[in-house]
Amino acid sequence: MRLPRDIGGEELARLLIRYGYMVTRQTGSHIRLTTQREGEHHLTIPAHTDLRLGTLNSILQEVSRHIKKDKNDLIQELWP
């Protein structure tokens, strides 16, 4: 599954709400998300207008590891 090429950090943060992530703080150009599902997990996302593919891939890998779901399934759920 291809990653979207035009997603920003704030949009990704909104999409991750469905997995229990909430914005806990924003410092400068970075958004800090936290979830209590499956144990506490923190995630930092750059608040850029377009995330680089490597950065987006890394964030999605981290989320998929934490929620114990295949990354491709996660991508399909986020961008049907």
C-alpha positions as CSV (number, residue, x, y, z in Angstrom):
1,M,0.0,0.0,0.0
2,R,1.4,3.4,-1.0
3,L,1.7,6.1,1.6
4,P,0.0,9.4,0.9
5,R,2.3,12.1,-0.4
6,D,0.6,15.2,0.8
7,I,-0.3,14.6,4.5
8,G,0.7,17.1,7.1
9,G,1.5,16.5,10.8
10,E,-1.7,18.1,12.1
11,E,-3.8,16.0,9.8
12,L,-2.0,12.8,10.9
13,A,-2.5,13.8,14.5
14,R,-6.3,14.1,13.9
15,L,-6.3,10.7,12.1
16,L,-4.6,9.0,15.0
17,I,-7.3,10.0,17.4
18,R,-9.3,6.9,16.4
19,Y,-6.5,4.8,18.0
20,G,-6.7,6.6,21.3
21,Y,-3.9,9.2,20.7
22,M,-4.5,12.7,22.1
23,V,-2.4,15.8,21.7
24,T,-0.7,16.4,25.0
25,R,1.4,19.4,24.0
26,Q,2.9,21.3,21.1
27,T,6.3,22.8,21.4
28,G,7.5,24.8,18.4
29,S,6.9,22.8,15.3
30,H,6.4,19.4,17.0
31,I,3.2,17.8,18.3
32,R,3.3,15.3,21.1
33,L,0.7,12.6,21.2
34,T,0.0,10.2,24.0
35,T,-2.3,7.1,24.3
36,Q,-3.1,4.9,27.2
37,R,-4.4,2.0,25.1
38,E,-2.2,-1.1,25.3
39,G,-0.1,0.8,27.9
40,E,1.2,4.3,27.8
41,H,2.8,5.4,24.5
42,H,4.2,8.8,23.4
43,L,4.7,9.9,19.8
44,T,6.2,13.1,18.4
45,I,5.1,14.3,15.0
46,P,6.5,17.3,13.2
47,A,3.8,19.9,12.5
48,H,4.9,20.5,8.9
49,T,2.5,20.9,6.1
50,D,3.9,17.9,4.2
51,L,5.6,15.1,6.1
52,R,8.6,13.4,4.4
53,L,7.8,9.8,3.4
54,G,10.5,8.4,5.6
55,T,9.2,10.3,8.6
56,L,5.6,9.2,7.9
57,N,6.7,5.6,7.5
58,S,8.6,5.7,10.7
59,I,5.6,7.1,12.6
60,L,3.2,4.6,11.2
61,Q,5.6,1.7,12.0
62,E,5.8,2.9,15.6
63,V,2.0,3.2,15.9
64,S,1.5,-0.2,14.3
65,R,4.0,-1.9,16.7
66,H,2.2,-0.3,19.7
67,I,-1.3,-1.3,18.7
68,K,-0.1,-4.7,17.4
69,K,-1.5,-4.2,13.9
70,D,0.1,-4.7,10.5
71,K,1.3,-1.4,9.1
72,N,-0.4,-2.0,5.8
73,D,-3.7,-2.7,7.6
74,L,-3.2,0.6,9.5
75,I,-2.6,2.5,6.3
76,Q,-5.8,1.1,4.7
77,E,-7.8,2.1,7.8
78,L,-6.4,5.6,7.8
79,W,-6.7,6.2,4.1
80,P,-9.5,4.0,2.6
